[in-house]
Every structure is written in C-alpha cells, then in structure tokens.
Amino acid sequence: MPGPDAMIRHSLLFFTLLIQIAQGQVSYSIPEEMAKGSVVGNIAQDLGLDLQRLKTGKARIFTRDSTEYIELNRNTGLLLIREKMDRESLCAKTTPCALHLQMILDSPMELYTITIEITDINDNAPSFEKRDFRFEISESSVAGAGFMLGGAFDADVGTNDLQNYSLKPSDQFRLELHNQADGSKNVEMILQRPLDREAQSSLTLLLEAFDGGNPVLSGTVQIHITVLDSNDNAPVFTQKVYKTTIAENAPKGTILTVVSASDADERSNSVVAYYISDTMNKNVADMFAINEKSGELVLNGHVDYEKVSHYELNIQAKDQGGLSNACKVVIDVLDINDNSPSIQILSSSHSISEGSKSGTVVAMLNVDDLDSGVNGQVQCVINENIPFAITSQSSSFFSLQTEQELDREREVEYNISVICTDEGVPALFSSVSLCVQISDVNDNAPVFEKIHYKACVLENNTPGLSIFTVKASDADWNQNARVSYILEDSTVNGVSVSSYVSVHPNSGLITAVRSFDYEQLKNFHFLVKAQDGGSPPLSSNVTVKITIQDQNDNAPQVLYPVQTSASVVAEIVPRAADVGYLVTKVVAVDVDSGQNAWLSYKLQKATDRALFEVGLQNGEIRTVRQVTDKDAVKQKLTVIVEDNGQPSRSAVVSINVAVADSFPEVLSEFTDFTHEKQYDDNLTFYLVLALAAVSFLFITCVVVIISVKIYRWRQSRFLYQSNLPVIPYYPPHYADTGVTGTLPHGYYYEACMTTDSRKSDCKFSTLGGQNVLVVDPSFAETIQRTIKKNSSIDGVGSAESQKPPNADWRFPPNQRPGPSGAGVRPDEAGATAGVIAGTGPWPNPPTEAEQLQALMAAANEASEATATLGPRYNPQYGPDYRQNVYIPGSTATLTANPQQQVPQQALPPPQALPPVEAPKAQTPASKKKPTKKDKK
C-alpha cells in the first residue's frame, strides 16, 4: 500500500483550481495537506486590484478561527498556505469543506469575500472501532438471521470514503449494507445456511472494508463466531424505527425514548437485553446510554444544536440464547436561543476629520449568531442622538458610517455603543463600544470677548504703560486655536498708529508707545486683528477706542489784562465811582478740561483791600466802597487765578488801578511802574544775586583791608627807619588855592555817602589855623566825573566854573518856593530839587503823596549820578543834623529862574547859616515831566 505522502503527491496532479469572481468574491479549490508556502491563487489578479492598492490599503486576511491557515503576500498579491490543512480535522464529514475568509482594505475600506474549498485526498484508510467481533450463534439459527457488525469508519469523503466490504470466507455468511441518513453504511452479516455446532463449533471470518480512492485503502477486522445450542427465536422490536426530539442544553439523564423487543422463546432464551450497537462515531455513542433491562434511552452528555442537530442510534436487543435484533432511534435536537450574537471589529478608525463627508465609513463589524432560524437573525443599532448610522452589507457584516457632517467644536469625541440583538425569545444581545475622536479642521475664526473695547489713559503717561488686554478665543484645537494679535495699520492725525500703541502678539496686551497729551489728542481708534495658527489662517478684527483723560498739567493763562514788560497798563477808576463799580475783568482760560478747567479768582494782594473785591467765578474786579480823596492814586492789585484740579495750578496777574479823574494824573504816577514791575518779577533772582555779590565783596574787603594794614605797617616801619618827614596829602581841586574853590579853607568837611541820599551825612568844622578838606577818594572821583560830564554836555565854561547857589535856601520855610509856600509856580517847584540837608523837623509834615514824590525823585537823582550829590534830609528816617551845607560840585540851584546866574562866592561860616528846609513834594497835578536839560 502506498504511503500518505505518495498519495498526496499523486492527488496534487489532479486537483482542479476553480476560481469564481463575482461582486467582490473569489473562490478557490485546493486539496488538503498542501505544503506550507504553497500558492493558493493570485488574489490581486483575480480581483483586478493593483499591488500598490494592497500595500496602501494594508490588505489583510480575516478569519473567524484562531488558526490562520492562509496568508496574504502584499508584495506579490498571492495567497499562500501558512499552515498545513487537514480536511478531516476542519470539516470532518461535512461537504463541501471550505474556508470562508475576508480580505479587508483600508483608505477607503473595502471588503472582499474569499472562499477556499478544501478537496479531499485519500489519506485515511477505513478502520473499525473494535479490533475483533465475537458472536455466539445458535445452531438453530435459521438462514437469513442477521448479525449487526456496525461498520468501518473512513475520515475521507466522496469517492475516498468507505465504499465496499468483503467477508472471507463467505460460504456460510454474506454481507448486507444498510445506508444511514448521514451517508454512512452499516454492515449486517446474514447467515446463509444454518450452522452445525457438531460439525464446526466456532468460525473465524475476516471482514475487510475498502474505500474508493486511488490507490484503494482498506481496513480489516476479525469476526469470531461461537456456535451455540439452538435458540430458534430472536427478539423482535415493536417498531423498526423510533423517533424522538430533545432540546439542546437538556440536562444529563433526560429520558429520550424507550425501546421494546420481545422473544418468543421461553425461560432464559426469552430474556432480552438492550445495547447500543457499535457506531462509527464514538462521541455519539458516549452521548447516550440505554438501560439494558428496561430499554430506556437517556441523555448521558451535553447536546449542542450548533454542533450536532441530528442523531441516529442503532439499538440491539439480544436474548440469552444469543439471538438478537436491531432497531433505529432517530433523535432530533431542538434549537433554543442560547447564543448571544458575537461581534468582531474588522476595521475601525480611532480618529476622523470633522471635515469628512457624510457616509464616511468609520468601522466594519462582523456579527455572528450560532443559533438557527429566527434565533440566529441579528439586528444592530447604535445609541441615539449621534451623527452616525449603522448599515448592513450582508446578514453578518455591518458598517458604521457618518450620517452628517461632524463638528469638533460641538463634540470632541463620540463613544458609540453598537448593540446587536437576535430575534429569539427571549432575545439575547451583545454590545461593543467604539471611541471615535474628531480631529480638528481650522473652520473657526478667533472671536473676541467683546464687540469693541474701550479704555481710558491719563495723559502724561510713561511710555511702555500697559493699558489693557484684548482677549480672543478660538473654538478650534491645538495649533488651529493658537491666537496671535496684530495691530492693523492705520493713521491717527496723519501718524501711524504703531507710534502710539503696540500690541503683544501672544497676550494681546496693549501698551502705550508714547506719552499722550490730552490737549493734542483726546481719543483715537484702531483695529486689532486676532489670527489663529491654522492653515490657511483665519482672523477677525475688533475696534479699540482709547480715550485720553485730562490731567491738571496746564496752569491758567490770563488773556486780559495783557501782561507786558514794555508798557504799563492801568485801569482808571474815577473818584466819583460808586460801590460795585466795575473796574475791570480778569479773563483767563485753562486748556485742560472738566474740573481742571474750572477757574476761581481770588484777590491775593492789594494796596487797599477794603476798596476792591474780585468775583470768585467771573473774575470781575469791583469797588467795595465809595472812592474817597484820601485813597491813593496808585493802586496795585494782585489776582491769583486757580483751577479746580488736584493739585491745583494757578496764575498771578498784576493789575494797576489809578484812582484819578484825568489822564495826566495817571501818567505821572505810573512813569516808573515798568521798572518796579520788572523788579517785582525778578525779585527772587536779584536777591540771590545780591547775596552772592555781598558775600564776594565782604570777602574781598576783608582781604583788601588786611593787605592794606600789612602794607601800611611795613611802610610805617620803613618811614620810621628812614626818618623821612611826613608830607600831608591834599586832594586835587581842593587845595588852598585862594578863590578858585567854592568853599573857604577855614572849614573841615567830613562826608559820609550812601546809596540812599536821604541817609547821607556831611559834617564840617573849623580846624585850628589850618583849613583842610578831607574827602573820600571814591567820592572825589565821583565828583570829578560829574563835573567832566556836565562840562562835556553843556559845553559852557571850564571844569572849575559852576552856578552859584541860590539864596532861597536861606529863607524861612514859609517863604521858600514850593507847594508849602506862597506864590510858587509849578514849573519852578520841579527845579528846586537840591542837595540841602536841614536841621530839625519839617515845619509842616508832608503828605503821603509828597513823601512818595520825594522818594521817587531821590531814586532818579541817585541813579543818574549827575543830580545833587549832597545828603538829603528825611524827617522820618534820617538823623537830626545841626549843620547845613551845600556840597561842592553840584549843578543844582535853588533859584526859581533857571537862567539866573549867581557869581561864585565863598560860603559864609556855618554860624551865619540859617536853618534850611527841604522842599515839599509836588502834587501830581503840578508835577512836570523833567526835561533832559533839567536833569543835568
């Protein structure tokens, strides 16, 4: 007998490869026991697929079983044998035997069904369950008595299955074959003629079973027959075939049916025993058991409809005499809904783009229910309110696909529960959960938190000040949601907005680039763009309004009265003005706004506070009382204008008010006001400068005095050592030269001069026998310069000629010309400004106006240095001098007639001099503006 390998090689020469391609299906037929790596077929060529498609689609083979017998080579498109297949192990006696595979492709998902039919080769020889059979046959057995041998078992199918039996020797027995419902054949040995125990008490027969393969394989078993004494009646069953049903999953011990047989013999030959005759399938024989005495057929194992739904048993009844008979029991297994649907995920996508179209396949499922009929019919559903749907391509394959367009911003991921339920009663179900994440697409532009932004910034801010932050959010995810901020290009007052503010690209912080000025720019607008990081990027704009808030950084500005240093402006108030008379109105403005521009007016200083008042809100200056004659002509008011800011700022305006009825009075009073105003404005500067100058002069004087002392000390020593005579020093122009001087030599003069002519001193006395005039050298130089200047201007006489003094200074006070005397002309009164110092108080005390006039005249004379150089007497401030003198070198005269020439003469001794009274001040009405000649 050839070996199995030889038979396989022989069968490979004759196997036929059948390929059927229809609607994505392909079928192959291959023999069993093909070597590992053998080619089944070219799936790419048979399905018309490109090899690249197999690679990009990640083609793979799906099988329901755990063992993978077929593999796919993606590079060549060939189906190869992965594991050697034994048809008998896979399908047993089921024909045709086929493997149902699925080939799955991704991107897009495709499913192809592959059916591989495994054809049988004659690789199994028939075999018997037992090694031998033993029978006891009564010699009285008649011809035709049957003895059931069962049958041989051949795992092959078709022509390779069990085909025939042979019995040797065959002179007394013959074989009779009985076809079973499952296609198997039971062998019954039939007695052809009675046995003769005396002739032959035992027989040994050889039973051989043959299959239909090429070469033919066979199996043998020996039959041992013992001839018994006669028992001529065999048991007879009540029915030849028994039928029964049993539900699957029935408990062990369930009674299926009861068989019954009777034997016509008597005594021990009539006792029947029941047996399950030998079958080809040992598992089936072990599934059931029969009571030998009662004939009850009971369930001895677990029946499963999904494995075996139909059973046929041969029951043999045998008497003690050895006679037997057989019957058939047919058992049908009833299906119950005991299997839940089985769900397997063939392919799934864990992530899907939100821009995917409706109908995009997300997952492919295989659902099987091992039950039959309605119990095996399955319906699958998914949870509600999700944009997915499940469809069925066939009875066991389902696709999960999108039902509408997805939106990641509405739902980031979906947990999909697929529930598959059969139609049994009660229904069983299975479920599987799929998590599908929605990948983001840049389909949302950034959105600002506000429609527009407003912010306020105080003016005079520091550059780099953080104003506020704009915030935008993007509903997308990751890079698509990263928002950057951009300042849109625009202009504010013709200047780029980037020179005013800047925007941080990441945080949206708006920062001031420069310092703002409310008076130049009160508010401005610009656009900020928020742009995401998608591709292409999406953006949105928002309007930002920046309002500049005012600070009190501007002091009020006085518009009226105008303050100038070149001229003096005075308001005239008539002496007949009544209470509430509007003198003037201070007009001021503040370029700030709001309460910073609210102005209030206050009277800071005034010559007479009881005469004027200022309106707090309107700045009107009005009289508080009736103007009287005693009120001074010149009134100076200082008004302070303050705003309402914090801290407040102010401006000061000086207003000159003249209480007069005519313009000449005003003009005479305010001649020197410009100088005074300038002095007041620069008072602080002059004080500091004067302090520095005095300090410098003090130090210089100290150094000079010390130097002079040292020098004189050294000169005195030198003169003492040399014994030189001391020659007295006579200053020039003042030596005793006869009548060339203006004063006699018999008087000694001592002059002490100050900047204020009213405080200067001059004393004279008689020296015994020697007339010497002692004058301070600086004062002598001043006198010389004055004389030279007068001579150069006037051009008359020599340096020594001068006008003689007027004799009017000798008159009593009531007879002198001037405002206090009688018959004095106004033009003569102005020319009497002399350098006379008197002794004793004024006879008639001067008025305030006269004192003011005298002070102004003294200041003018001292500044010119060409007027009277002698000391003046002020009864209020100066000492009471007992001597009166006329200072030499003065060009002033006491005569009322300027043309009068008085011959020079020496002054009489001091004892003959009468008291001299200083002239009274002129009134404004009688004052005449001095000419250049008069000043000289």
SULUR-V468133 format. One record per backbone hydrogen bond with DSSP energy under -1.0 kcal/mol. CO is the residue of the C=O (numbers start at 1). NH is the residue of the N-H. E is the energy in kcal/mol with one decimal. If there is no record, write none. Layout:
co->CO nh->NH e->E
co->CO nh->NH e->E
This chain:
co->3 nh->7 e->-1.8
co->4 nh->8 e->-2.3
co->5 nh->9 e->-2.4
co->6 nh->10 e->-2.0
co->7 nh->11 e->-2.4
co->8 nh->12 e->-2.1
co->11 nh->14 e->-1.6
co->24 nh->113 e->-1.8
co->25 nh->22 e->-1.6
co->26 nh->115 e->-2.7
co->28 nh->117 e->-4.1
co->30 nh->119 e->-3.1
co->35 nh->38 e->-1.8
co->38 nh->81 e->-2.4
co->41 nh->43 e->-1.0
co->41 nh->79 e->-3.2
co->42 nh->46 e->-2.5
co->43 nh->47 e->-2.1
co->44 nh->49 e->-2.9
co->50 nh->54 e->-1.4
co->51 nh->55 e->-1.4
co->52 nh->56 e->-3.0
co->53 nh->57 e->-2.3
co->54 nh->59 e->-2.6
co->55 nh->58 e->-1.2
co->57 nh->106 e->-2.6
co->60 nh->104 e->-2.4
co->62 nh->102 e->-1.9
co->69 nh->82 e->-3.7
co->69 nh->83 e->-1.2
co->71 nh->80 e->-2.9
co->73 nh->77 e->-2.8
co->77 nh->43 e->-1.5
co->77 nh->44 e->-1.3
co->78 nh->73 e->-2.6
co->79 nh->40 e->-4.0
co->80 nh->71 e->-2.4
co->81 nh->37 e->-3.0
co->85 nh->33 e->-3.0
co->86 nh->90 e->-2.0
co->87 nh->91 e->-3.1
co->91 nh->94 e->-2.7
co->97 nh->118 e->-3.7
co->99 nh->116 e->-2.9
co->101 nh->114 e->-3.3
co->102 nh->62 e->-3.3
co->103 nh->112 e->-2.5
co->104 nh->60 e->-1.4
co->105 nh->110 e->-2.3
co->110 nh->105 e->-2.7
co->112 nh->103 e->-3.1
co->113 nh->26 e->-2.3
co->114 nh->101 e->-3.7
co->115 nh->28 e->-3.4
co->116 nh->99 e->-3.3
co->117 nh->30 e->-3.3
co->119 nh->32 e->-2.0
co->121 nh->123 e->-2.4
co->127 nh->153 e->-3.9
co->131 nh->222 e->-1.1
co->133 nh->224 e->-4.5
co->135 nh->226 e->-4.4
co->137 nh->228 e->-3.7
co->138 nh->141 e->-1.9
co->142 nh->145 e->-1.7
co->145 nh->191 e->-3.0
co->147 nh->189 e->-3.8
co->150 nh->187 e->-5.2
co->153 nh->127 e->-1.9
co->157 nh->160 e->-1.4
co->158 nh->161 e->-1.5
co->161 nh->212 e->-1.3
co->164 nh->210 e->-3.5
co->166 nh->208 e->-2.9
co->168 nh->206 e->-3.5
co->172 nh->192 e->-3.8
co->174 nh->190 e->-3.1
co->176 nh->188 e->-2.7
co->178 nh->186 e->-3.0
co->180 nh->183 e->-1.4
co->184 nh->180 e->-3.5
co->186 nh->178 e->-2.7
co->187 nh->149 e->-3.0
co->188 nh->176 e->-2.3
co->189 nh->147 e->-2.9
co->190 nh->174 e->-2.0
co->191 nh->144 e->-3.8
co->196 nh->200 e->-3.2
co->201 nh->227 e->-3.6
co->203 nh->225 e->-3.5
co->205 nh->223 e->-3.1
co->206 nh->168 e->-2.0
co->207 nh->221 e->-2.3
co->208 nh->166 e->-2.6
co->209 nh->219 e->-2.1
co->210 nh->163 e->-3.4
co->210 nh->164 e->-2.2
co->217 nh->211 e->-2.3
co->219 nh->209 e->-3.5
co->221 nh->207 e->-3.2
co->222 nh->133 e->-2.9
co->223 nh->205 e->-2.9
co->224 nh->135 e->-3.1
co->225 nh->203 e->-2.7
co->226 nh->137 e->-3.2
co->228 nh->139 e->-3.4
co->236 nh->262 e->-2.8
co->240 nh->328 e->-2.8
co->242 nh->330 e->-4.7
co->244 nh->332 e->-2.4
co->246 nh->334 e->-3.1
co->247 nh->250 e->-1.2
co->251 nh->254 e->-1.3
co->254 nh->299 e->-2.7
co->257 nh->297 e->-3.7
co->260 nh->238 e->-2.5
co->262 nh->236 e->-3.1
co->266 nh->269 e->-1.5
co->267 nh->270 e->-1.9
co->268 nh->271 e->-1.0
co->273 nh->318 e->-3.0
co->275 nh->316 e->-3.8
co->281 nh->285 e->-1.6
co->282 nh->286 e->-2.0
co->287 nh->300 e->-3.1
co->289 nh->298 e->-3.2
co->291 nh->295 e->-2.5
co->292 nh->274 e->-1.6
co->295 nh->259 e->-2.5
co->296 nh->291 e->-2.3
co->297 nh->256 e->-3.8
co->297 nh->257 e->-1.1
co->298 nh->289 e->-2.2
co->299 nh->253 e->-3.0
co->303 nh->249 e->-2.0
co->304 nh->307 e->-1.3
co->304 nh->308 e->-2.7
co->309 nh->333 e->-2.7
co->311 nh->331 e->-3.7
co->313 nh->329 e->-3.2
co->314 nh->277 e->-2.8
co->315 nh->327 e->-2.5
co->316 nh->275 e->-2.8
co->317 nh->325 e->-2.2
co->318 nh->273 e->-3.1
co->319 nh->322 e->-1.6
co->323 nh->319 e->-3.4
co->325 nh->317 e->-3.4
co->327 nh->315 e->-2.8
co->328 nh->242 e->-4.1
co->329 nh->313 e->-3.2
co->330 nh->244 e->-2.7
co->331 nh->311 e->-3.5
co->332 nh->246 e->-2.3
co->334 nh->248 e->-2.7
co->336 nh->338 e->-2.0
co->342 nh->368 e->-2.4
co->344 nh->366 e->-3.2
co->347 nh->364 e->-3.0
co->350 nh->437 e->-3.0
co->352 nh->439 e->-2.3
co->353 nh->356 e->-1.8
co->357 nh->360 e->-1.3
co->360 nh->402 e->-2.3
co->362 nh->349 e->-2.0
co->363 nh->400 e->-3.2
co->364 nh->346 e->-2.4
co->364 nh->347 e->-1.5
co->365 nh->398 e->-2.7
co->366 nh->344 e->-2.6
co->368 nh->342 e->-4.2
co->372 nh->375 e->-1.4
co->373 nh->376 e->-1.2
co->374 nh->423 e->-1.2
co->377 nh->423 e->-1.1
co->379 nh->421 e->-3.0
co->381 nh->419 e->-3.1
co->386 nh->388 e->-1.6
co->387 nh->403 e->-2.7
co->389 nh->401 e->-2.8
co->391 nh->399 e->-3.2
co->396 nh->367 e->-3.3
co->397 nh->393 e->-1.8
co->397 nh->394 e->-1.5
co->398 nh->365 e->-3.2
co->399 nh->391 e->-2.8
co->400 nh->362 e->-4.0
co->400 nh->363 e->-1.7
co->401 nh->389 e->-2.8
co->402 nh->359 e->-1.5
co->407 nh->411 e->-1.9
co->412 nh->438 e->-2.8
co->414 nh->436 e->-2.8
co->416 nh->434 e->-3.2
co->418 nh->432 e->-1.8
co->419 nh->381 e->-2.6
co->420 nh->430 e->-2.3
co->421 nh->379 e->-2.4
co->428 nh->422 e->-2.6
co->430 nh->420 e->-3.1
co->432 nh->418 e->-3.1
co->434 nh->416 e->-3.4
co->436 nh->414 e->-2.7
co->437 nh->352 e->-2.4
co->439 nh->354 e->-2.0
co->441 nh->443 e->-2.2
co->447 nh->473 e->-2.7
co->453 nh->545 e->-2.8
co->455 nh->547 e->-3.1
co->457 nh->549 e->-3.4
co->462 nh->465 e->-1.3
co->465 nh->512 e->-2.9
co->468 nh->510 e->-3.0
co->471 nh->449 e->-2.2
co->473 nh->447 e->-3.0
co->477 nh->480 e->-1.5
co->478 nh->481 e->-1.5
co->479 nh->482 e->-1.1
co->484 nh->531 e->-3.0
co->486 nh->529 e->-3.4
co->490 nh->497 e->-2.8
co->492 nh->495 e->-1.3
co->495 nh->492 e->-3.8
co->496 nh->499 e->-1.8
co->497 nh->500 e->-1.7
co->497 nh->501 e->-2.2
co->500 nh->513 e->-3.4
co->502 nh->511 e->-2.8
co->504 nh->508 e->-1.7
co->505 nh->485 e->-2.1
co->508 nh->470 e->-2.2
co->509 nh->504 e->-2.4
co->510 nh->467 e->-2.9
co->511 nh->502 e->-2.3
co->512 nh->464 e->-3.5
co->516 nh->460 e->-3.1
co->517 nh->520 e->-1.2
co->517 nh->521 e->-2.9
co->522 nh->548 e->-3.0
co->524 nh->546 e->-2.5
co->526 nh->544 e->-2.9
co->527 nh->488 e->-2.3
co->528 nh->542 e->-1.4
co->529 nh->486 e->-3.0
co->530 nh->540 e->-1.7
co->531 nh->484 e->-2.8
co->538 nh->532 e->-2.5
co->540 nh->530 e->-2.9
co->542 nh->528 e->-2.3
co->543 nh->453 e->-2.4
co->544 nh->526 e->-1.7
co->545 nh->455 e->-2.1
co->546 nh->524 e->-1.8
co->547 nh->457 e->-2.6
co->549 nh->459 e->-2.5
co->551 nh->553 e->-2.4
co->557 nh->589 e->-2.6
co->560 nh->587 e->-2.4
co->571 nh->658 e->-3.3
co->574 nh->577 e->-2.0
co->577 nh->627 e->-1.4
co->578 nh->581 e->-1.4
co->581 nh->623 e->-1.6
co->584 nh->621 e->-3.1
co->587 nh->559 e->-3.1
co->587 nh->560 e->-2.0
co->589 nh->557 e->-3.5
co->593 nh->596 e->-1.3
co->594 nh->597 e->-1.7
co->600 nh->642 e->-2.4
co->602 nh->640 e->-2.7
co->605 nh->638 e->-3.2
co->608 nh->611 e->-1.6
co->611 nh->624 e->-2.9
co->613 nh->622 e->-2.4
co->615 nh->619 e->-1.4
co->616 nh->601 e->-2.2
co->619 nh->586 e->-2.8
co->620 nh->615 e->-2.5
co->621 nh->583 e->-3.0
co->621 nh->584 e->-1.0
co->622 nh->613 e->-2.2
co->623 nh->580 e->-2.5
co->633 nh->659 e->-2.8
co->635 nh->657 e->-3.8
co->637 nh->655 e->-3.4
co->638 nh->604 e->-2.5
co->638 nh->605 e->-1.6
co->639 nh->653 e->-2.7
co->640 nh->602 e->-2.2
co->641 nh->651 e->-2.1
co->642 nh->600 e->-2.7
co->649 nh->643 e->-2.4
co->651 nh->641 e->-3.5
co->653 nh->639 e->-2.9
co->655 nh->637 e->-3.3
co->656 nh->571 e->-3.7
co->657 nh->635 e->-3.3
co->658 nh->573 e->-3.2
co->658 nh->660 e->-1.2
co->662 nh->666 e->-1.1
co->663 nh->667 e->-2.4
co->664 nh->668 e->-2.3
co->665 nh->669 e->-1.6
co->666 nh->670 e->-1.7
co->672 nh->676 e->-1.7
co->673 nh->677 e->-3.3
co->674 nh->678 e->-2.4
co->675 nh->679 e->-2.3
co->676 nh->680 e->-2.9
co->677 nh->681 e->-2.9
co->678 nh->682 e->-2.2
co->680 nh->683 e->-1.1
co->682 nh->686 e->-2.6
co->683 nh->687 e->-2.5
co->684 nh->688 e->-2.2
co->685 nh->689 e->-2.5
co->686 nh->690 e->-3.3
co->687 nh->691 e->-2.5
co->688 nh->692 e->-2.2
co->689 nh->693 e->-2.5
co->690 nh->694 e->-3.1
co->691 nh->695 e->-2.2
co->692 nh->696 e->-2.3
co->693 nh->697 e->-3.0
co->694 nh->698 e->-2.8
co->695 nh->699 e->-2.2
co->696 nh->700 e->-2.6
co->697 nh->701 e->-3.2
co->698 nh->702 e->-2.5
co->699 nh->703 e->-2.4
co->700 nh->704 e->-3.0
co->701 nh->705 e->-3.4
co->702 nh->706 e->-2.3
co->703 nh->707 e->-2.5
co->704 nh->708 e->-3.3
co->705 nh->709 e->-2.9
co->706 nh->710 e->-2.5
co->707 nh->711 e->-2.8
co->708 nh->712 e->-3.4
co->709 nh->713 e->-2.6
co->710 nh->714 e->-2.2
co->711 nh->715 e->-2.5
co->712 nh->716 e->-3.2
co->713 nh->717 e->-1.8
co->714 nh->718 e->-2.1
co->715 nh->719 e->-3.2
co->716 nh->720 e->-2.4
co->717 nh->721 e->-2.5
co->718 nh->722 e->-2.0
co->719 nh->723 e->-1.4
co->719 nh->724 e->-1.2
co->731 nh->734 e->-1.2
co->735 nh->737 e->-1.6
co->748 nh->765 e->-2.9
co->750 nh->763 e->-3.9
co->752 nh->761 e->-3.6
co->756 nh->759 e->-1.8
co->757 nh->872 e->-3.6
co->761 nh->752 e->-3.9
co->763 nh->750 e->-4.8
co->765 nh->748 e->-5.0
co->776 nh->780 e->-2.6
co->777 nh->781 e->-2.5
co->778 nh->782 e->-2.0
co->779 nh->783 e->-2.3
co->780 nh->784 e->-2.6
co->781 nh->785 e->-2.5
co->782 nh->786 e->-2.2
co->783 nh->787 e->-2.5
co->784 nh->788 e->-2.6
co->785 nh->789 e->-2.4
co->786 nh->790 e->-2.6
co->787 nh->791 e->-2.5
co->788 nh->792 e->-2.1
co->789 nh->793 e->-1.8
co->790 nh->794 e->-2.7
co->791 nh->795 e->-1.5
co->798 nh->801 e->-1.2
co->806 nh->809 e->-1.0
co->807 nh->810 e->-1.6
co->808 nh->811 e->-1.4
co->812 nh->815 e->-1.2
co->825 nh->829 e->-1.8
co->826 nh->830 e->-1.2
co->829 nh->832 e->-1.1
co->832 nh->834 e->-1.4
co->847 nh->851 e->-2.3
co->848 nh->852 e->-2.5
co->849 nh->853 e->-2.4
co->850 nh->854 e->-2.5
co->851 nh->855 e->-2.3
co->852 nh->856 e->-2.4
co->853 nh->857 e->-2.5
co->854 nh->858 e->-2.3
co->855 nh->859 e->-2.2
co->856 nh->860 e->-2.1
co->857 nh->861 e->-2.4
co->858 nh->862 e->-2.3
co->859 nh->863 e->-1.9
co->860 nh->864 e->-1.9
co->861 nh->865 e->-1.5
co->874 nh->878 e->-2.4
co->879 nh->881 e->-1.1
co->887 nh->890 e->-1.2
co->897 nh->900 e->-1.2
co->902 nh->804 e->-1.1
co->909 nh->912 e->-1.3
co->910 nh->913 e->-1.2
co->923 nh->927 e->-1.2
co->931 nh->935 e->-2.1
co->932 nh->936 e->-1.7
